[in-house]
Amino acid sequence: MTDSQHTSPEPTRRAGRPKDMAKRNAMMDAATSLFFRHGLEGVTMEAVAREAGVSKVTVYGHFVTKEALFGSVIRRETTIIRRGLDKLPDTHRAVRQSLIEVGLGLVRFLLEPHVLAVERVMTAQGEQYPELLRAYFEAGPWATKQWLQEKLEGLAKTGHLTFTAPQSAADQLCSMWQGTLVTEVRMGVRQPPCDEELHRQISSAVDVFLAAYGEPSRDNNG
């Protein structure tokens, strides 16, 4: 953090950098755990220091305020969310099965603990930190809908789907896939579904979607 203030030889400064990065990562991990458990207001910089095994001075040396640390945590987590979205299954020739696989991948991803935790924190703190809330939506919900819209547009170009408003179609399908399930799990009023239950919800949503937008002669046999 204070390399410019030291006159020690260059090799010494280089040797110190990995240690500083390790401490920063430890602090970020500690803060993530604490913020997701207690929210922003329930966490102190002293608690982060204890959890990370560093001094409070070290925490303030990397993050000037608790809000700056919180912002770093949310930005890191939204990056993880975006990477997870990129790993979802792609579409293929069998349209019905393809949409089921995409829906299963998406909802399972949304039910992952770190994704649910980010949503809980942003629900509680988003109004106070609108710039972070927007960053979360850009990396999470809006990116998800845009990704799905592009997949559906690709299917429409090959004649498998017919619609005039792809954005609305993507929103409808995403909403049907999730139902109230993701919200219920996030709020803790139910446990995550078993594979059979999730598959039933996703396949039912796909059937309704294809009844509205699909080509019966092709899709119902996929």
C-alpha positions as CSV (number, residue, x, y, z in Angstrom):
1,M,0.0,0.0,0.0
2,T,2.8,2.4,0.8
3,D,5.5,1.4,-1.8
4,S,6.0,4.9,-3.0
5,Q,6.9,6.0,0.6
6,H,9.7,3.4,1.0
7,T,13.3,3.6,-0.2
8,S,14.0,-0.1,0.1
9,P,15.4,-1.9,-3.0
10,E,13.0,-3.0,-5.8
11,P,13.3,-6.7,-5.0
12,T,12.1,-6.1,-1.4
13,R,9.0,-4.2,-2.6
14,R,8.1,-7.0,-5.0
15,A,8.4,-9.6,-2.3
16,G,5.9,-7.7,-0.2
17,R,3.2,-7.5,-2.8
18,P,1.9,-11.1,-2.7
19,K,1.6,-10.8,1.1
20,D,-0.5,-7.6,0.7
21,M,-2.7,-9.2,-1.9
22,A,-3.2,-12.3,0.3
23,K,-4.2,-10.0,3.2
24,R,-6.6,-8.1,0.9
25,N,-8.2,-11.3,-0.3
26,A,-8.5,-12.5,3.3
27,M,-10.2,-9.3,4.2
28,M,-12.6,-9.5,1.2
29,D,-13.5,-13.1,2.1
30,A,-14.1,-12.1,5.8
31,A,-16.2,-9.1,4.8
32,T,-18.2,-11.2,2.3
33,S,-19.0,-13.7,5.0
34,L,-19.9,-11.1,7.6
35,F,-22.0,-8.8,5.2
36,F,-24.0,-11.8,3.9
37,R,-24.7,-13.0,7.5
38,H,-25.4,-9.6,9.2
39,G,-25.9,-7.0,6.5
40,L,-24.0,-3.8,6.2
41,E,-25.2,-2.2,9.4
42,G,-24.4,-5.2,11.5
43,V,-20.7,-5.4,10.5
44,T,-17.8,-3.3,11.9
45,M,-14.4,-2.9,10.4
46,E,-13.1,-4.3,13.7
47,A,-15.1,-7.5,13.1
48,V,-13.7,-7.8,9.6
49,A,-10.2,-7.4,11.0
50,R,-10.8,-10.2,13.5
51,E,-12.3,-12.5,11.0
52,A,-9.5,-11.9,8.5
53,G,-6.7,-12.2,11.2
54,V,-5.3,-8.8,10.5
55,S,-5.2,-5.5,12.3
56,K,-7.9,-2.8,12.0
57,V,-5.1,-0.4,10.6
58,T,-4.5,-2.9,7.8
59,V,-8.2,-3.0,6.9
60,Y,-8.4,0.8,6.8
61,G,-5.2,0.8,4.8
62,H,-6.9,-1.1,2.0
63,F,-10.5,0.2,2.4
64,V,-11.0,3.8,3.6
65,T,-14.5,3.2,4.8
66,K,-16.9,0.3,5.5
67,E,-19.0,1.4,2.6
68,A,-15.9,1.2,0.3
69,L,-15.3,-2.4,1.5
70,F,-19.0,-3.2,1.0
71,G,-18.8,-1.9,-2.6
72,S,-15.7,-4.0,-3.3
73,V,-17.5,-7.1,-2.0
74,I,-20.6,-6.5,-4.1
75,R,-18.5,-5.8,-7.3
76,R,-16.6,-9.0,-6.8
77,E,-19.7,-11.0,-6.2
78,T,-21.5,-9.6,-9.3
79,T,-18.4,-10.6,-11.3
80,I,-18.8,-14.1,-10.0
81,I,-22.5,-14.0,-11.0
82,R,-21.6,-12.9,-14.5
83,R,-19.1,-15.7,-14.9
84,G,-21.7,-18.2,-13.7
85,L,-24.1,-17.0,-16.3
86,D,-21.6,-17.5,-19.1
87,K,-21.4,-21.2,-18.1
88,L,-25.1,-22.0,-18.5
89,P,-25.9,-24.6,-21.2
90,D,-26.3,-23.4,-24.8
91,T,-29.3,-24.2,-27.1
92,H,-29.3,-27.0,-29.6
93,R,-31.5,-28.6,-32.2
94,A,-34.1,-30.2,-29.9
95,V,-35.9,-27.0,-28.9
96,R,-38.0,-28.2,-26.0
97,Q,-35.2,-30.1,-24.4
98,S,-32.8,-27.3,-25.0
99,L,-35.1,-24.8,-23.2
100,I,-35.5,-27.2,-20.3
101,E,-31.8,-27.6,-19.9
102,V,-31.3,-23.8,-20.0
103,G,-34.0,-23.3,-17.5
104,L,-32.6,-25.9,-15.1
105,G,-29.2,-24.4,-15.4
106,L,-30.5,-20.9,-14.8
107,V,-32.6,-21.7,-11.8
108,R,-30.0,-23.9,-10.2
109,F,-27.6,-21.0,-10.6
110,L,-30.0,-18.5,-9.1
111,L,-30.4,-20.9,-6.1
112,E,-26.7,-21.1,-5.4
113,P,-25.9,-19.7,-1.9
114,H,-23.6,-16.9,-3.0
115,V,-26.2,-15.6,-5.5
116,L,-29.0,-15.8,-3.0
117,A,-26.8,-14.0,-0.5
118,V,-26.0,-11.1,-2.8
119,E,-29.8,-10.7,-3.5
120,R,-30.6,-10.6,0.2
121,V,-27.9,-7.9,0.8
122,M,-29.0,-5.8,-2.1
123,T,-32.6,-6.1,-1.1
124,A,-31.7,-4.7,2.3
125,Q,-29.1,-2.1,1.2
126,G,-29.8,-1.3,-2.4
127,E,-31.9,1.8,-1.8
128,Q,-29.0,3.3,0.3
129,Y,-26.4,2.4,-2.4
130,P,-28.2,2.9,-5.7
131,E,-24.9,2.7,-7.8
132,L,-24.2,-0.7,-6.3
133,L,-27.7,-1.8,-6.9
134,R,-27.4,-0.9,-10.5
135,A,-24.1,-2.7,-10.8
136,Y,-25.7,-5.8,-9.4
137,F,-28.7,-5.6,-11.8
138,E,-26.3,-5.1,-14.8
139,A,-24.3,-8.2,-13.8
140,G,-27.2,-10.3,-12.6
141,P,-30.9,-9.9,-13.6
142,W,-30.5,-7.6,-16.6
143,A,-27.6,-9.7,-18.0
144,T,-29.6,-12.9,-17.5
145,K,-32.6,-11.5,-19.4
146,Q,-30.3,-10.2,-22.2
147,W,-28.6,-13.6,-22.5
148,L,-31.9,-15.4,-22.6
149,Q,-33.3,-12.9,-25.2
150,E,-30.3,-13.6,-27.5
151,K,-30.9,-17.4,-27.2
152,L,-34.6,-17.0,-28.1
153,E,-33.8,-14.7,-31.0
154,G,-31.5,-17.3,-32.4
155,L,-34.3,-19.9,-32.2
156,A,-36.6,-17.5,-33.9
157,K,-34.2,-17.0,-36.8
158,T,-34.2,-20.8,-37.4
159,G,-38.0,-20.9,-37.4
160,H,-38.5,-22.7,-34.1
161,L,-40.1,-19.8,-32.4
162,T,-42.4,-16.9,-33.5
163,F,-42.8,-13.7,-31.6
164,T,-42.7,-10.0,-32.2
165,A,-41.3,-8.9,-28.8
166,P,-38.3,-11.0,-27.9
167,Q,-37.6,-9.0,-24.7
168,S,-41.1,-9.7,-23.4
169,A,-40.8,-13.3,-24.4
170,A,-37.5,-13.7,-22.5
171,D,-39.0,-12.0,-19.5
172,Q,-42.1,-14.3,-19.5
173,L,-40.0,-17.5,-19.8
174,C,-37.6,-16.4,-17.1
175,S,-40.5,-15.6,-14.8
176,M,-42.3,-18.9,-15.5
177,W,-39.1,-20.8,-14.9
178,Q,-38.6,-19.2,-11.5
179,G,-42.2,-18.9,-10.3
180,T,-42.1,-18.0,-6.7
181,L,-39.5,-20.6,-6.0
182,V,-36.4,-18.5,-6.0
183,T,-38.0,-15.8,-3.8
184,E,-39.3,-18.4,-1.3
185,V,-35.8,-20.0,-1.0
186,R,-34.1,-16.6,-0.8
187,M,-36.5,-15.5,2.0
188,G,-36.0,-18.8,3.8
189,V,-39.6,-20.0,3.8
190,R,-38.8,-23.2,2.0
191,Q,-35.8,-25.4,1.2
192,P,-34.3,-25.7,-2.3
193,P,-36.3,-28.1,-4.5
194,C,-35.2,-31.6,-5.3
195,D,-34.2,-32.4,-8.9
196,E,-37.6,-34.0,-9.8
197,E,-39.6,-31.0,-8.5
198,L,-37.3,-28.5,-10.3
199,H,-37.5,-30.5,-13.5
200,R,-41.3,-30.6,-13.3
201,Q,-41.5,-26.8,-12.8
202,I,-39.1,-26.0,-15.6
203,S,-40.6,-28.4,-18.2
204,S,-44.1,-27.2,-17.4
205,A,-43.0,-23.6,-18.0
206,V,-41.4,-24.6,-21.3
207,D,-44.5,-26.3,-22.5
208,V,-46.6,-23.2,-21.8
209,F,-44.1,-21.0,-23.5
210,L,-44.0,-23.3,-26.6
211,A,-47.7,-23.4,-26.8
212,A,-47.7,-19.6,-27.1
213,Y,-44.6,-19.1,-29.3
214,G,-43.5,-22.5,-30.7
215,E,-44.1,-24.4,-33.9
216,P,-46.2,-27.4,-32.8
217,S,-45.1,-29.7,-35.6
218,R,-41.4,-29.2,-34.6
219,D,-41.3,-28.4,-30.9
220,N,-43.8,-30.8,-29.3
221,N,-41.6,-33.7,-30.5
222,G,-38.3,-32.3,-29.1
